[in-house]
């Protein structure tokens, strides 16, 4: 079971490790994901899905083919670890998810 808890849209910095890849516009949906049987015994996690659009020269198709984990520094300073789902810029959070500033 999941519940939408936040929607974000702004400009941010896309990173590969410490290397800056360029600026992107993002539109993200943050879901609180509940696992378990519904009796409260499962631990909740955050899942983030969305779309990025390059504002600088960023080759999303090439990055998608590499299938590497990237990061997005949001306008509010938080950091999202993600992978690119398709060449058009669809993204999904990875194991590290969304980290506080």
N, CA, C and O atoms as a DFTB+ gen file, in Angstrom:
404 C
 N C O
     1  1       0.847      -1.167       0.000
     2  2       0.000       0.000       0.000
     3  2       0.899       1.238       0.000
     4  3       1.952       1.252       0.636
     5  1       0.474       2.260      -0.711
     6  2       1.240       3.500      -0.746
     7  2       0.312       4.701      -0.701
     8  3      -0.853       4.637      -1.093
     9  1       0.887       5.828      -0.196
    10  2       0.124       7.062      -0.079
    11  2       1.013       8.205      -0.566
    12  3       2.169       8.316      -0.158
    13  1       0.469       9.055      -1.439
    14  2       1.186      10.225      -1.927
    15  2       1.298      11.225      -0.782
    16  3       0.289      11.612      -0.192
    17  1       2.539      11.649      -0.461
    18  2       2.714      12.580       0.650
    19  2       3.279      13.932       0.221
    20  3       3.208      14.903       0.974
    21  1       3.846      13.998      -1.003
    22  2       4.449      15.255      -1.428
    23  2       4.613      15.262      -2.945
    24  3       4.908      14.231      -3.549
    25  1       4.419      16.429      -3.554
    26  2       4.731      16.618      -4.965
    27  2       5.656      17.815      -5.065
    28  3       5.422      18.851      -4.442
    29  1       6.709      17.663      -5.856
    30  2       7.745      18.679      -5.971
    31  2       7.986      19.017      -7.427
    32  3       8.013      18.125      -8.275
    33  1       8.163      20.298      -7.728
    34  2       8.513      20.742      -9.077
    35  2       9.392      21.973      -8.940
    36  3       9.014      22.953      -8.298
    37  1      10.576      21.912      -9.551
    38  2      11.524      23.023      -9.479
    39  2      12.723      22.663     -10.353
    40  3      12.674      21.706     -11.126
    41  1      13.788      23.430     -10.226
    42  2      15.035      23.142     -10.933
    43  2      16.066      22.637      -9.932
    44  3      16.096      23.071      -8.780
    45  1      16.913      21.710     -10.390
    46  2      17.943      21.150      -9.531
    47  2      19.193      20.786     -10.308
    48  3      19.266      20.967     -11.524
    49  1      20.179      20.268      -9.582
    50  2      21.464      19.857     -10.163
    51  2      21.533      18.339     -10.220
    52  3      21.307      17.665      -9.215
    53  1      21.842      17.803     -11.387
    54  2      22.021      16.376     -11.550
    55  2      23.498      16.044     -11.379
    56  3      24.367      16.709     -11.943
    57  1      23.772      14.996     -10.584
    58  2      25.143      14.630     -10.238
    59  2      25.406      13.159     -10.516
    60  3      24.513      12.317     -10.425
    61  1      26.662      12.875     -10.858
    62  2      27.150      11.497     -10.950
    63  2      28.307      11.434      -9.971
    64  3      29.425      11.840     -10.288
    65  1      28.034      10.923      -8.777
    66  2      29.015      11.015      -7.706
    67  2      29.151      12.471      -7.310
    68  3      28.171      13.112      -6.930
    69  1      30.362      12.995      -7.398
    70  2      30.586      14.419      -7.098
    71  2      30.602      15.279      -8.362
    72  3      30.653      16.506      -8.290
    73  1      30.558      14.619      -9.516
    74  2      30.624      15.351     -10.791
    75  2      29.252      15.912     -11.159
    76  3      28.251      15.196     -11.156
    77  1      29.229      17.195     -11.471
    78  2      27.999      17.870     -11.890
    79  2      27.738      17.548     -13.355
    80  3      28.595      17.767     -14.211
    81  1      26.538      17.022     -13.639
    82  2      26.165      16.706     -15.021
    83  2      25.406      17.850     -15.676
    84  3      25.467      18.013     -16.895
    85  1      24.696      18.638     -14.891
    86  2      23.939      19.758     -15.445
    87  2      22.662      20.010     -14.678
    88  3      22.276      19.243     -13.796
    89  1      22.016      21.107     -15.036
    90  2      20.756      21.485     -14.413
    91  2      19.589      20.807     -15.121
    92  3      19.597      20.615     -16.336
    93  1      18.595      20.455     -14.327
    94  2      17.379      19.842     -14.865
    95  2      16.170      20.449     -14.163
    96  3      16.263      20.950     -13.043
    97  1      15.038      20.391     -14.850
    98  2      13.762      20.705     -14.219
    99  2      13.178      19.363     -13.799
   100  3      13.215      18.400     -14.565
   101  1      12.643      19.298     -12.592
   102  2      12.073      18.038     -12.113
   103  2      10.628      18.225     -11.668
   104  3      10.219      19.294     -11.216
   105  1       9.882      17.151     -11.812
   106  2       8.531      17.049     -11.260
   107  2       8.481      15.676     -10.610
   108  3       8.563      14.654     -11.291
   109  1       8.343      15.656      -9.279
   110  2       8.448      14.415      -8.519
   111  2       7.220      14.173      -7.664
   112  3       6.578      15.110      -7.190
   113  1       6.905      12.908      -7.474
   114  2       5.868      12.475      -6.545
   115  2       6.538      11.598      -5.493
   116  3       7.247      10.649      -5.826
   117  1       6.309      11.924      -4.221
   118  2       6.912      11.181      -3.112
   119  2       5.806      10.355      -2.463
   120  3       4.777      10.885      -2.045
   121  1       6.040       9.049      -2.390
   122  2       5.058       8.123      -1.830
   123  2       5.594       7.509      -0.542
   124  3       6.766       7.146      -0.447
   125  1       4.711       7.402       0.441
   126  2       5.005       6.675       1.666
   127  2       4.532       5.252       1.407
   128  3       3.334       5.003       1.273
   129  1       5.468       4.328       1.337
   130  2       5.184       2.942       0.985
   131  2       5.111       2.124       2.264
   132  3       6.049       2.130       3.061
   133  1       4.005       1.423       2.463
   134  2       3.832       0.576       3.636
   135  2       3.956      -0.876       3.210
   136  3       3.330      -1.299       2.238
   137  1       4.754      -1.630       3.929
   138  2       4.864      -3.056       3.647
   139  2       4.248      -3.818       4.815
   140  3       3.904      -3.227       5.839
   141  1       4.116      -5.086       4.660
   142  2       3.565      -5.893       5.739
   143  2       2.105      -6.207       5.505
   144  3       1.597      -6.118       4.387
   145  1       1.452      -6.572       6.575
   146  2       0.088      -7.079       6.485
   147  2      -0.985      -6.032       6.716
   148  3      -2.176      -6.341       6.672
   149  1      -0.570      -4.784       6.965
   150  2      -1.560      -3.752       7.233
   151  2      -1.839      -3.588       8.712
   152  3      -2.660      -2.754       9.094
   153  1      -1.175      -4.365       9.553
   154  2      -1.396      -4.252      10.995
   155  2      -0.384      -3.335      11.668
   156  3      -0.311      -3.279      12.896
   157  1       0.410      -2.605      10.852
   158  2       1.395      -1.686      11.402
   159  2       2.735      -2.321      11.688
   160  3       3.640      -1.651      12.187
   161  1       2.886      -3.603      11.383
   162  2       4.135      -4.293      11.702
   163  2       5.246      -4.026      10.690
   164  3       6.423      -4.177      11.019
   165  1       4.899      -3.635       9.473
   166  2       5.907      -3.364       8.448
   167  2       6.494      -1.975       8.609
   168  3       5.837      -1.074       9.131
   169  1       7.725      -1.800       8.166
   170  2       8.337      -0.480       8.271
   171  2       8.075       0.318       6.998
   172  3       8.238      -0.205       5.895
   173  1       7.669       1.584       7.139
   174  2       7.377       2.401       5.957
   175  2       8.664       2.881       5.281
   176  3       9.674       3.104       5.949
   177  1       8.625       3.036       3.985
   178  2       9.744       3.582       3.220
   179  2       9.197       4.637       2.262
   180  3       7.997       4.688       1.992
   181  1      10.094       5.472       1.759
   182  2       9.719       6.470       0.770
   183  2      10.129       6.002      -0.608
   184  3      11.230       5.485      -0.796
   185  1       9.250       6.182      -1.562
   186  2       9.536       5.922      -2.960
   187  2       9.271       7.221      -3.711
   188  3       8.248       7.873      -3.501
   189  1      10.202       7.592      -4.587
   190  2      10.062       8.822      -5.359
   191  2      10.070       8.465      -6.840
   192  3      10.954       7.747      -7.307
   193  1       9.087       8.967      -7.571
   194  2       8.996       8.771      -9.014
   195  2       8.764      10.118      -9.660
   196  3       8.198      11.021      -9.043
   197  1       9.199      10.258     -10.900
   198  2       8.945      11.514     -11.574
   199  2       9.600      11.637     -12.922
   200  3       9.955      10.651     -13.568
   201  1       9.752      12.884     -13.330
   202  2      10.258      13.221     -14.657
   203  2      11.295      14.320     -14.519
   204  3      11.103      15.263     -13.751
   205  1      12.394      14.206     -15.256
   206  2      13.367      15.292     -15.331
   207  2      13.490      15.736     -16.779
   208  3      13.389      14.930     -17.704
   209  1      13.709      17.031     -16.957
   210  2      13.906      17.626     -18.272
   211  2      15.186      18.448     -18.216
   212  3      15.284      19.367     -17.403
   213  1      16.169      18.143     -19.058
   214  2      17.435      18.882     -19.011
   215  2      17.267      20.366     -19.334
   216  3      16.538      20.740     -20.252
   217  1      17.958      21.198     -18.559
   218  2      18.058      22.619     -18.851
   219  2      19.425      22.921     -19.459
   220  3      19.606      23.940     -20.125
   221  1      20.380      22.030     -19.224
   222  2      21.720      22.084     -19.815
   223  2      21.855      20.893     -20.764
   224  3      20.923      20.104     -20.914
   225  1      23.004      20.770     -21.394
   226  2      23.246      19.665     -22.324
   227  2      23.505      18.372     -21.544
   228  3      24.649      18.047     -21.227
   229  1      22.431      17.641     -21.242
   230  2      22.505      16.359     -20.542
   231  2      21.881      15.313     -21.457
   232  3      20.737      15.467     -21.882
   233  1      22.616      14.256     -21.762
   234  2      22.137      13.198     -22.652
   235  2      21.448      12.111     -21.821
   236  3      22.089      11.167     -21.360
   237  1      20.136      12.259     -21.640
   238  2      19.383      11.314     -20.825
   239  2      19.404       9.904     -21.405
   240  3      19.467       8.929     -20.656
   241  1      19.352       9.786     -22.720
   242  2      19.363       8.463     -23.352
   243  2      20.658       7.723     -23.040
   244  3      20.628       6.536     -22.717
   245  1      21.788       8.408     -23.133
   246  2      23.077       7.779     -22.821
   247  2      23.147       7.388     -21.356
   248  3      23.636       6.307     -21.029
   249  1      22.670       8.242     -20.476
   250  2      22.682       7.919     -19.050
   251  2      21.756       6.748     -18.745
   252  3      22.061       5.922     -17.884
   253  1      20.632       6.672     -19.441
   254  2      19.719       5.537     -19.267
   255  2      20.402       4.231     -19.692
   256  3      20.259       3.210     -19.019
   257  1      21.129       4.262     -20.787
   258  2      21.830       3.059     -21.261
   259  2      22.903       2.608     -20.276
   260  3      23.160       1.410     -20.157
   261  1      23.532       3.538     -19.571
   262  2      24.579       3.198     -18.604
   263  2      24.017       2.529     -17.356
   264  3      24.729       1.807     -16.657
   265  1      22.746       2.768     -17.079
   266  2      22.067       2.185     -15.921
   267  2      22.833       2.398     -14.618
   268  3      22.973       1.478     -13.812
   269  1      23.313       3.588     -14.425
   270  2      24.059       3.929     -13.222
   271  2      23.183       4.701     -12.244
   272  3      22.215       5.344     -12.649
   273  1      23.515       4.640     -10.970
   274  2      22.801       5.435      -9.973
   275  2      23.319       6.869     -10.029
   276  3      24.527       7.108     -10.023
   277  1      22.396       7.807     -10.082
   278  2      22.723       9.228     -10.131
   279  2      22.106       9.916      -8.925
   280  3      21.427       9.283      -8.116
   281  1      22.345      11.213      -8.810
   282  2      21.755      11.981      -7.717
   283  2      21.194      13.285      -8.263
   284  3      21.669      13.820      -9.265
   285  1      20.188      13.770      -7.587
   286  2      19.563      15.043      -7.933
   287  2      19.522      15.894      -6.669
   288  3      18.907      15.509      -5.674
   289  1      20.182      17.062      -6.710
   290  2      20.094      17.997      -5.592
   291  2      18.895      18.893      -5.863
   292  3      18.879      19.669      -6.818
   293  1      17.890      18.768      -4.998
   294  2      16.663      19.521      -5.151
   295  2      16.874      20.979      -4.755
   296  3      17.863      21.309      -4.101
   297  1      15.959      21.840      -5.145
   298  2      16.044      23.268      -4.841
   299  2      16.076      23.526      -3.334
   300  3      16.655      24.519      -2.894
   301  1      15.459      22.641      -2.532
   302  2      15.437      22.822      -1.080
   303  2      16.654      22.211      -0.389
   304  3      16.739      22.217       0.839
   305  1      17.610      21.677      -1.185
   306  2      18.840      21.132      -0.628
   307  2      18.845      19.632      -0.410
   308  3      19.910      19.047      -0.210
   309  1      17.676      18.990      -0.444
   310  2      17.648      17.535      -0.278
   311  2      18.308      16.863      -1.471
   312  3      18.420      17.447      -2.548
   313  1      18.743      15.626      -1.261
   314  2      19.425      14.863      -2.300
   315  2      18.650      13.590      -2.578
   316  3      18.323      12.838      -1.659
   317  1      18.355      13.349      -3.856
   318  2      17.621      12.158      -4.273
   319  2      18.563      11.252      -5.054
   320  3      19.138      11.671      -6.058
   321  1      18.725      10.010      -4.596
   322  2      19.449       8.995      -5.356
   323  2      18.430       8.324      -6.269
   324  3      17.373       7.890      -5.812
   325  1      18.747       8.239      -7.557
   326  2      17.758       7.727      -8.513
   327  2      18.426       7.013      -9.681
   328  3      19.639       7.086      -9.880
   329  1      17.596       6.328     -10.436
   330  2      18.018       5.770     -11.722
   331  2      17.045       6.270     -12.779
   332  3      15.893       6.586     -12.485
   333  1      17.527       6.334     -14.007
   334  2      16.694       6.785     -15.124
   335  2      15.974       5.566     -15.701
   336  3      16.614       4.605     -16.129
   337  1      14.661       5.611     -15.709
   338  2      13.828       4.487     -16.128
   339  2      13.736       4.388     -17.648
   340  3      13.690       3.286     -18.197
   341  1      13.709       5.545     -18.339
   342  2      13.640       5.517     -19.800
   343  2      14.399       6.709     -20.384
   344  3      14.781       7.627     -19.659
   345  1      14.608       6.685     -21.671
   346  2      15.409       7.713     -22.352
   347  2      14.734       9.077     -22.367
   348  3      15.382      10.076     -22.678
   349  1      13.454       9.141     -22.039
   350  2      12.717      10.406     -22.028
   351  2      12.820      11.128     -20.690
   352  3      12.269      12.219     -20.540
   353  1      13.515      10.544     -19.712
   354  2      13.739      11.230     -18.448
   355  2      12.873      10.808     -17.284
   356  3      12.831      11.491     -16.261
   357  1      12.185       9.696     -17.426
   358  2      11.406       9.153     -16.299
   359  2      12.408       8.629     -15.272
   360  3      13.363       7.946     -15.641
   361  1      12.204       8.939     -13.981
   362  2      13.142       8.501     -12.955
   363  2      12.414       7.820     -11.798
   364  3      11.207       7.978     -11.617
   365  1      13.187       7.055     -11.019
   366  2      12.667       6.369      -9.833
   367  2      13.781       6.314      -8.802
   368  3      14.940       6.066      -9.135
   369  1      13.419       6.547      -7.548
   370  2      14.416       6.520      -6.487
   371  2      15.029       5.127      -6.349
   372  3      14.392       4.116      -6.647
   373  1      16.279       5.101      -5.891
   374  2      16.965       3.848      -5.621
   375  2      16.969       3.617      -4.113
   376  3      16.295       4.338      -3.377
   377  1      17.697       2.650      -3.659
   378  2      17.725       2.253      -2.255
   379  2      17.975       3.359      -1.268
   380  3      17.435       3.325      -0.162
   381  1      18.777       4.342      -1.628
   382  2      19.068       5.432      -0.685
   383  2      17.974       6.481      -0.644
   384  3      17.862       7.220       0.335
   385  1      17.166       6.559      -1.692
   386  2      16.000       7.437      -1.681
   387  2      16.298       8.913      -1.539
   388  3      17.242       9.431      -2.135
   389  1      15.483       9.583      -0.744
   390  2      15.516      11.031      -0.560
   391  2      16.163      11.334       0.797
   392  3      15.686      10.889       1.841
   393  1      17.249      12.094       0.760
   394  2      18.001      12.391       1.975
   395  2      17.865      13.860       2.340
   396  3      17.834      14.725       1.465
   397  1      17.785      14.137       3.634
   398  2      17.635      15.497       4.135
   399  2      18.839      16.346       3.785
   400  3      19.936      15.834       3.561
   401  1      18.621      17.654       3.743
   402  2      19.684      18.608       3.418
   403  2      20.741      18.643       4.496
   404  3      21.711      19.392       4.386
